[in-house]
């Protein structure tokens, strides 16, 4: 029988944006996933400070003035790609698409 590795439970951390407590918040980051998704203007500066190299990347969800891609437009793009001969074409993150235009 092989030995089973056991780990101590993760300690609870506090989100520095909303104050929620969870074992799923990384101690080095200090921001919960809900705040990263729902409050990026507040959360991303904290995450960038925790990860200095992260300042060089662009965050697609930081530009609230740009319209989101519509479901219709995304599906038309997939159809055009398949018509052009591409086989592995998928729409990711459907929950971020808008119903508008």
Residue pairs with C-beta under 8 A, 6 or more apart in sequence:
9 23
10 23
10 24
11 23
11 27
12 21
12 22
12 23
13 21
13 22
13 23
13 25
13 26
13 27
13 30
14 20
14 21
14 25
14 30
15 21
15 22
15 25
15 30
15 31
15 32
15 34
15 35
16 30
16 31
16 46
17 31
17 32
17 35
17 39
17 42
17 43
17 46
18 32
18 34
18 35
18 39
20 32
20 34
22 32
24 32
24 33
25 31
25 32
28 50
29 46
29 47
29 50
29 51
30 46
30 50
31 43
31 46
31 47
35 42
35 43
36 43
36 44
36 47
37 61
40 59
40 61
40 62
41 62
44 59
44 62
47 54
48 54
48 55
61 96
67 98
67 100
67 101
68 96
68 97
68 98
68 100
69 97
69 98
70 97
70 98
70 99
70 100
70 101
71 94
71 97
71 98
71 99
72 101
73 101
74 91
74 94
74 97
75 91
78 89
78 90
78 91
81 89
82 89
91 97
